């Protein structure tokens, strides 16, 4: 981002927490779901209510929210030196096995926003339920420049 870059406001918390914390050169996002202006854009269980393309899109929006939360805390994406870790939680049926395909939607957004060198290590975890019925939730940890 340029020096004149405007920094978007962090997504509004849905509970008693803050969107991102910065400590000793590391920034951590809260778990982010696919919300726009505080409104969950998609709900449901992957493998039952949502197919992989729709779940990937939801994961991308959740990742964008995690980047926005961190960028808001550190003054913009230019302060992000490297994504370190991303956890992708997918609310899915017990027999759904394409967790990495869903998580790739989040990885694609990281590349789009921060470049291919920003890709972190990643976990994709199937869960029974997520807040407000969200199909995905993303947590992001990044290194930031002082």
C-alpha positions in Angstrom: 0.0 0.0 0.0 1.1 3.5 -0.6 1.6 6.1 2.1 -1.8 7.6 1.1 -3.6 4.3 1.5 -6.7 4.5 3.5 -7.1 1.7 6.0 -10.6 0.1 6.2 -12.1 -0.2 9.6 -11.8 -3.6 11.2 -14.9 -5.8 11.1 -17.1 -5.2 14.1 -16.8 -7.8 16.8 -19.8 -10.1 17.3 -19.0 -10.6 21.0 -16.7 -9.4 23.7 -13.3 -9.4 22.0 -11.3 -7.2 19.7 -10.7 -7.9 16.0 -6.9 -8.0 16.2 -4.0 -7.9 18.7 -0.4 -6.8 17.9 2.3 -8.0 20.3 6.1 -8.1 19.8 6.0 -7.9 16.0 3.2 -10.4 15.6 -0.4 -9.7 14.8 -3.2 -12.1 15.5 -6.7 -11.8 14.1 -9.8 -12.9 15.9 -11.8 -15.7 14.2 -13.4 -14.0 11.2 -16.5 -15.3 9.4 -17.9 -14.2 6.0 -19.5 -11.0 7.0 -20.1 -7.7 5.1 -20.9 -4.7 7.2 -21.5 -7.0 10.2 -24.0 -9.2 8.3 -23.2 -12.8 7.8 -23.5 -13.3 4.0 -23.8 -17.1 4.0 -24.8 -19.7 6.5 -25.0 -23.4 6.5 -23.1 -26.6 6.7 -20.6 -27.5 3.9 -21.5 -30.8 2.2 -25.2 -30.4 3.1 -26.3 -26.7 2.5 -23.3 -25.4 0.6 -21.1 -26.8 -2.2 -17.3 -26.3 -2.4 -17.4 -23.3 -4.7 -19.7 -21.4 -2.4 -17.8 -22.5 0.7 -14.5 -21.3 -1.0 -16.1 -17.9 -1.6 -17.1 -17.7 2.0 -13.6 -18.6 3.1 -12.2 -15.9 0.9 -14.5 -13.3 2.4 -13.6 -14.4 5.9 -9.9 -14.2 5.1 -10.4 -10.7 3.7 -12.0 -9.8 7.0 -9.0 -11.2 8.9 -6.6 -9.2 6.7 -8.7 -6.0 7.2 -8.7 -6.5 11.0 -4.9 -6.9 11.1 -4.3 -4.0 8.6 -6.5 -1.8 10.7 -4.5 -2.6 13.8 -1.1 -2.0 12.1 -1.8 0.9 9.8 -2.3 -0.9 6.5 -1.2 -4.0 4.6 2.2 -2.4 3.9 3.1 -3.1 7.5 2.4 -6.9 7.1 5.8 -8.5 6.3 4.7 -12.1 6.2 1.7 -14.3 6.9 2.8 -17.0 9.4 -0.2 -19.2 10.1 -3.8 -19.5 9.0 -6.4 -21.8 10.6 -9.5 -22.5 8.6 -12.5 -23.9 10.4 -15.2 -25.5 8.2 -18.6 -26.4 9.5 -19.2 -29.5 7.6 -21.0 -32.9 7.5 -19.1 -35.7 9.2 -18.3 -37.3 5.8 -17.0 -34.1 4.1 -13.3 -34.5 3.2 -12.5 -31.6 0.9 -11.4 -29.2 3.7 -8.3 -28.1 1.8 -10.4 -27.2 -1.3 -12.5 -24.9 0.9 -9.4 -23.4 2.6 -7.9 -22.7 -0.8 -10.5 -19.9 -1.1 -8.9 -18.2 1.9 -5.4 -18.8 0.5 -6.4 -17.3 -2.8 -7.4 -14.1 -1.1 -4.1 -13.8 0.8 -2.3 -14.1 -2.5 -4.6 -11.5 -4.1 -4.2 -9.0 -1.2 -0.6 -9.6 -0.1 1.2 -11.6 -2.9 2.3 -15.2 -3.3 5.2 -14.8 -0.9 2.7 -14.1 1.9 1.3 -17.6 1.9 1.5 -19.1 5.5 1.4 -22.6 6.9 -2.2 -23.6 7.2 -4.6 -25.9 9.0 -8.0 -26.9 7.6 -10.3 -28.3 10.4 -13.8 -29.7 10.1 -16.1 -28.7 12.9 -19.7 -29.3 14.0 -20.8 -25.7 14.2 -19.4 -22.1 14.0 -20.8 -18.8 15.4 -24.1 -17.6 14.0 -24.3 -20.6 11.7 -21.3 -19.5 9.6 -19.8 -22.1 7.2 -16.2 -21.0 7.8 -14.1 -19.1 10.3 -10.5 -17.9 9.7 -7.8 -17.1 12.1 -4.7 -15.4 10.8 -1.3 -14.7 12.4 1.2 -12.4 10.7 4.6 -10.8 11.2 4.5 -7.0 11.1 7.1 -4.4 10.4 7.9 -1.9 13.3 
